[in-house]
């Protein structure tokens, strides 16, 4: 598993939050086996909990962000978005291989 880099603004990245993110991102690693790095950025802005994720793959970068009133729910939403984008990217790259 690729280690996840964490950054936070107005929030402390606690071991519990770090473990939660790591457990959720296992799902992402099942969708792409060539991930070179993952960066998760958490931000608390008044009542909004914001999470952003960048996944680096050879030749490309996948980015998504999510927002809700609860950081754990936000992480779930972020993972869902990243998985959808990885699947879309995987479909495009496989589609190109089949044609050529």
N, CA, C and O of each residue as an XYZ file, in Angstrom:
400
protein
N       0.844     -1.193      0.000
C       0.000      0.000      0.000
C       0.877      1.240      0.000
O       1.863      1.312      0.734
N       0.520      2.210     -0.821
C       1.256      3.461     -0.917
C       0.961      4.293      0.330
O      -0.205      4.449      0.694
N       1.985      4.831      0.993
C       1.720      5.689      2.156
C       0.980      6.961      1.750
O       1.237      7.531      0.690
N       0.074      7.389      2.595
C      -0.736      8.575      2.326
C      -0.125      9.764      3.047
O       0.172      9.692      4.239
N       0.060     10.854      2.322
C       0.549     12.095      2.906
C      -0.662     12.899      3.370
O      -1.655     13.004      2.650
N      -0.579     13.464      4.570
C      -1.684     14.234      5.132
C      -1.277     15.680      5.343
O      -0.140     15.968      5.716
N      -2.215     16.587      5.101
C      -2.074     17.992      5.437
C      -3.399     18.447      6.014
O      -4.454     17.917      5.665
N      -3.342     19.426      6.895
C      -4.580     19.932      7.471
C      -4.507     21.416      7.749
O      -3.439     21.973      8.003
N      -5.655     22.036      7.694
C      -5.774     23.450      8.028
C      -6.948     23.580      8.981
O      -8.055     23.136      8.677
N      -6.709     24.179     10.116
C      -7.711     24.347     11.171
C      -8.220     23.004     11.693
O      -9.326     22.923     12.227
N      -7.422     21.961     11.541
C      -7.788     20.642     12.042
C      -6.504     19.893     12.387
O      -5.494     20.008     11.693
N      -6.564     19.139     13.450
C      -5.440     18.285     13.814
C      -5.670     16.910     13.184
O      -6.740     16.320     13.329
N      -4.659     16.417     12.491
C      -4.747     15.079     11.893
C      -4.413     14.085     12.999
O      -3.250     13.762     13.238
N      -5.449     13.611     13.660
C      -5.281     12.696     14.789
C      -4.999     11.280     14.285
O      -5.292     10.966     13.131
N      -4.444     10.440     15.123
C      -4.236      9.040     14.718
C      -5.545      8.345     14.317
O      -5.549      7.493     13.429
N      -6.640      8.705     14.964
C      -7.937      8.102     14.629
C      -8.360      8.514     13.219
O      -8.806      7.675     12.437
N      -8.223      9.793     12.891
C      -8.564     10.271     11.545
C      -7.631      9.647     10.506
O      -8.071      9.253      9.426
N      -6.355      9.560     10.835
C      -5.374      8.956      9.927
C      -5.720      7.488      9.651
O      -5.664      7.041      8.506
N      -6.076      6.745     10.699
C      -6.466      5.337     10.538
C      -7.733      5.199      9.703
O      -7.845      4.298      8.872
N      -8.697      6.109      9.932
C      -9.947      6.084      9.169
C      -9.666      6.300      7.684
O     -10.183      5.572      6.837
N      -8.853      7.296      7.375
C      -8.523      7.583      5.978
C      -7.790      6.396      5.352
O      -8.100      5.986      4.234
N      -6.824      5.854      6.078
C      -6.085      4.697      5.555
C      -7.016      3.527      5.258
O      -6.865      2.853      4.238
N      -7.982      3.283      6.151
C      -8.906      2.160      5.938
C      -9.808      2.400      4.727
O     -10.132      1.457      4.006
N     -10.211      3.633      4.497
C     -11.065      3.952      3.353
C     -10.289      3.920      2.034
O     -10.825      3.519      1.001
N      -9.033      4.342      2.077
C      -8.236      4.407      0.856
C      -7.748      3.039      0.390
O      -7.193      2.930     -0.704
N      -7.939      2.007      1.184
C      -7.661      0.643      0.726
C      -8.532      0.338     -0.484
O      -8.101     -0.341     -1.416
N      -9.755      0.842     -0.463
C     -10.695      0.666     -1.575
C     -10.139      1.270     -2.864
O     -10.309      0.703     -3.943
N      -9.484      2.407     -2.749
C      -8.924      3.073     -3.918
C      -7.782      2.248     -4.494
O      -7.645      2.131     -5.712
N      -6.973      1.683     -3.626
C      -5.820      0.916     -4.094
C      -6.253     -0.341     -4.848
O      -5.484     -0.880     -5.644
N      -7.480     -0.811     -4.604
C      -7.993     -1.965     -5.348
C      -8.359     -1.580     -6.783
O      -8.391     -2.436     -7.668
N      -8.635     -0.291     -7.012
C      -9.059      0.181     -8.325
C      -7.884      0.587     -9.216
O      -8.035      0.676    -10.434
N      -6.733      0.829     -8.629
C      -5.556      1.222     -9.411
C      -4.318      0.651     -8.750
O      -4.041      0.929     -7.584
N      -3.576     -0.147     -9.498
C      -2.406     -0.791     -8.911
C      -1.109     -0.041     -9.190
O      -0.050     -0.450     -8.714
N      -1.173      1.040     -9.946
C       0.050      1.768    -10.297
C       0.114      3.148     -9.635
O       0.721      4.062    -10.194
N      -0.484      3.316     -8.488
C      -0.474      4.591     -7.776
C       0.938      4.858     -7.260
O       1.556      4.000     -6.629
N       1.440      6.069     -7.541
C       2.777      6.424     -7.062
C       2.728      7.226     -5.769
O       3.632      7.110     -4.941
N       1.680      8.045     -5.576
C       1.533      8.781     -4.319
C       0.091      9.228     -4.128
O      -0.669      9.381     -5.084
N      -0.260      9.432     -2.862
C      -1.594      9.907     -2.490
C      -1.408     11.032     -1.482
O      -0.629     10.911     -0.536
N      -2.129     12.124     -1.694
C      -2.092     13.236     -0.747
C      -3.528     13.609     -0.378
O      -4.366     13.829     -1.253
N      -3.801     13.677      0.920
C      -5.125     14.063      1.415
C      -4.968     15.352      2.214
O      -4.122     15.453      3.104
N      -5.797     16.330      1.879
C      -5.782     17.635      2.530
C      -7.135     17.847      3.201
O      -8.172     17.798      2.540
N      -7.127     18.080      4.503
C      -8.365     18.314      5.268
C      -8.393     19.764      5.734
O      -7.369     20.335      6.108
N      -9.591     20.345      5.702
C      -9.747     21.737      6.078
C     -11.085     21.913      6.778
O     -12.102     21.372      6.343
N     -11.076     22.669      7.858
C     -12.320     23.012      8.544
C     -12.524     24.512      8.368
O     -11.674     25.313      8.756
N     -13.659     24.884      7.781
C     -13.970     26.283      7.516
C     -15.347     26.568      8.096
O     -16.365     26.267      7.474
N     -15.374     27.143      9.275
C     -16.603     27.383     10.032
C     -17.382     26.085     10.206
O     -16.952     25.225     10.975
N     -18.508     25.911      9.524
C     -19.308     24.696      9.689
C     -19.036     23.652      8.615
O     -19.614     22.565      8.650
N     -18.175     23.965      7.673
C     -17.893     23.044      6.577
C     -16.622     22.245      6.840
O     -15.603     22.794      7.260
N     -16.699     20.963      6.590
C     -15.544     20.077      6.658
C     -15.197     19.736      5.209
O     -16.016     19.166      4.489
N     -14.005     20.078      4.791
C     -13.607     19.907      3.397
C     -12.429     18.938      3.331
O     -11.498     19.020      4.132
N     -12.484     18.025      2.370
C     -11.374     17.106      2.142
C     -11.069     17.090      0.648
O     -11.974     17.051     -0.185
N      -9.791     17.119      0.329
C      -9.344     17.056     -1.049
C      -8.350     15.918     -1.174
O      -7.594     15.641     -0.243
N      -8.351     15.266     -2.311
C      -7.432     14.161     -2.526
C      -6.782     14.239     -3.889
O      -7.433     14.547     -4.887
N      -5.482     13.954     -3.924
C      -4.743     13.870     -5.183
C      -4.096     12.500     -5.237
O      -3.432     12.070     -4.294
N      -4.297     11.827     -6.350
C      -3.686     10.528     -6.585
C      -2.808     10.655     -7.819
O      -3.278     11.024     -8.895
N      -1.541     10.348     -7.653
C      -0.610     10.405     -8.772
C      -0.443      9.014     -9.359
O      -0.125      8.053     -8.659
N      -0.668      8.934    -10.668
C      -0.453      7.716    -11.445
C       0.586      8.048    -12.513
O       0.768      9.222    -12.838
N       1.267      7.056    -13.062
C       2.217      7.362    -14.140
C       1.521      8.094    -15.288
O       0.614      7.552    -15.919
N       1.948      9.319    -15.551
C       1.399     10.081    -16.660
C       0.162     10.896    -16.360
O      -0.300     11.629    -17.234
N      -0.396     10.804    -15.166
C      -1.613     11.569    -14.874
C      -1.778     11.794    -13.373
O      -1.059     11.222    -12.552
N      -2.740     12.638    -13.046
C      -3.073     12.933    -11.649
C      -4.594     12.987    -11.541
O      -5.256     13.618    -12.365
N      -5.140     12.333    -10.538
C      -6.582     12.333    -10.280
C      -6.818     13.233     -9.073
O      -6.128     13.103     -8.062
N      -7.787     14.146     -9.168
C      -8.092     15.084     -8.086
C      -9.591     15.098     -7.824
O     -10.399     15.042     -8.751
N      -9.945     15.174     -6.550
C     -11.353     15.341     -6.182
C     -11.420     16.075     -4.853
O     -10.462     16.089     -4.080
N     -12.567     16.681     -4.607
C     -12.806     17.307     -3.305
C     -14.242     17.024     -2.888
O     -15.119     16.778     -3.715
N     -14.450     17.067     -1.580
C     -15.785     16.828     -1.033
C     -15.976     17.728      0.174
O     -15.016     18.195      0.786
N     -17.243     17.958      0.499
C     -17.563     18.861      1.605
C     -18.849     18.401      2.260
O     -19.806     18.032      1.579
N     -18.870     18.423      3.592
C     -20.082     18.150      4.355
C     -19.904     18.733      5.744
O     -18.949     19.465      6.003
N     -20.826     18.406      6.633
C     -20.755     18.933      8.002
C     -19.966     18.022      8.932
O     -19.722     18.385     10.083
N     -19.559     16.839      8.453
C     -18.825     15.867      9.272
C     -17.621     15.358      8.479
O     -17.771     14.934      7.333
N     -16.428     15.397      9.081
C     -15.213     15.019      8.361
C     -15.231     13.561      7.916
O     -14.739     13.245      6.833
N     -15.786     12.670      8.727
C     -15.819     11.255      8.353
C     -16.735     11.030      7.142
O     -16.419     10.239      6.254
N     -17.859     11.728      7.120
C     -18.754     11.655      5.970
C     -18.068     12.262      4.739
O     -18.213     11.754      3.627
N     -17.330     13.339      4.946
C     -16.615     13.993      3.861
C     -15.577     13.058      3.248
O     -15.435     13.006      2.026
N     -14.858     12.327      4.083
C     -13.862     11.367      3.599
C     -14.549     10.277      2.765
O     -14.041      9.886      1.714
N     -15.698      9.793      3.235
C     -16.460      8.799      2.465
C     -16.840      9.343      1.085
O     -16.687      8.652      0.078
N     -17.331     10.575      1.046
C     -17.710     11.201     -0.224
C     -16.492     11.362     -1.133
O     -16.578     11.131     -2.339
N     -15.366     11.757     -0.555
C     -14.132     11.929     -1.317
C     -13.689     10.612     -1.947
O     -13.333     10.576     -3.125
N     -13.710      9.547     -1.180
C     -13.297      8.241     -1.687
C     -14.217      7.806     -2.824
O     -13.747      7.280     -3.832
N     -15.533      8.022     -2.671
C     -16.475      7.680     -3.748
C     -16.139      8.423     -5.035
O     -16.145      7.832     -6.115
N     -15.845      9.720     -4.925
C     -15.514     10.517     -6.109
C     -14.220     10.043     -6.750
O     -14.133      9.930     -7.973
N     -13.215      9.766     -5.928
C     -11.934      9.317     -6.465
C     -12.066      7.958     -7.155
O     -11.454      7.731     -8.199
N     -12.860      7.057     -6.579
C     -13.067      5.741     -7.187
C     -13.742      5.895     -8.552
O     -13.347      5.241     -9.517
N     -14.762      6.762     -8.636
C     -15.435      6.997     -9.922
C     -14.455      7.535    -10.967
O     -14.470      7.108    -12.122
N     -13.608      8.469    -10.552
C     -12.649      9.035    -11.494
C     -11.599      8.000    -11.909
O     -11.197      7.956    -13.072
N     -11.160      7.178    -10.969
C     -10.198      6.126    -11.312
C     -10.808      5.129    -12.289
O     -10.147      4.699    -13.235
N     -12.068      4.759    -12.063
C     -12.745      3.839    -12.980
C     -12.873      4.460    -14.375
O     -12.672      3.782    -15.383
N     -13.210      5.756    -14.425
C     -13.330      6.445    -15.700
C     -11.975      6.483    -16.406
O     -11.891      6.233    -17.609
N     -10.923      6.794    -15.665
C      -9.571      6.836    -16.228
C      -9.137      5.458    -16.718
O      -8.538      5.322    -17.785
N      -9.447      4.449    -15.926
C      -9.094      3.072    -16.291
C      -9.824      2.666    -17.572
O      -9.237      2.014    -18.436
N     -11.083      3.040    -17.700
C     -11.859      2.742    -18.902
C     -11.282      3.426    -20.129
O     -11.235      2.834    -21.208
N     -10.840      4.673    -19.973
C     -10.243      5.389    -21.092
C      -8.933      4.737    -21.520
O      -8.690      4.555    -22.713
N      -8.089      4.387    -20.553
C      -6.789      3.816    -20.906
C      -6.940      2.425    -21.489
O      -6.191      2.055    -22.393
N      -7.895      1.638    -20.991
C      -8.133      0.302    -21.555
C      -8.774      0.407    -22.930
O      -8.482     -0.397    -23.815
N      -9.645      1.392    -23.114
C     -10.287      1.601    -24.405
C      -9.280      1.935    -25.476
O      -9.400      1.476    -26.612
N      -8.278      2.737    -25.125
C      -7.221      3.078    -26.076
C      -6.376      1.880    -26.441
O      -5.924      1.776    -27.581
N      -6.149      0.978    -25.514
C      -5.348     -0.213    -25.788
C      -6.072     -1.163    -26.723
O      -5.444     -1.801    -27.568
N      -7.390     -1.264    -26.580
C      -8.155     -2.194    -27.412
C      -8.181     -1.753    -28.859
O      -8.163     -2.578    -29.773
N      -8.224     -0.430    -29.063
C      -8.289      0.079    -30.429
C      -6.937      0.000    -31.139
O      -6.884     -0.253    -32.343
N      -5.868      0.211    -30.416
C      -4.582      0.321    -31.083
C      -3.757     -0.855    -30.888
O      -2.636     -0.913    -31.392
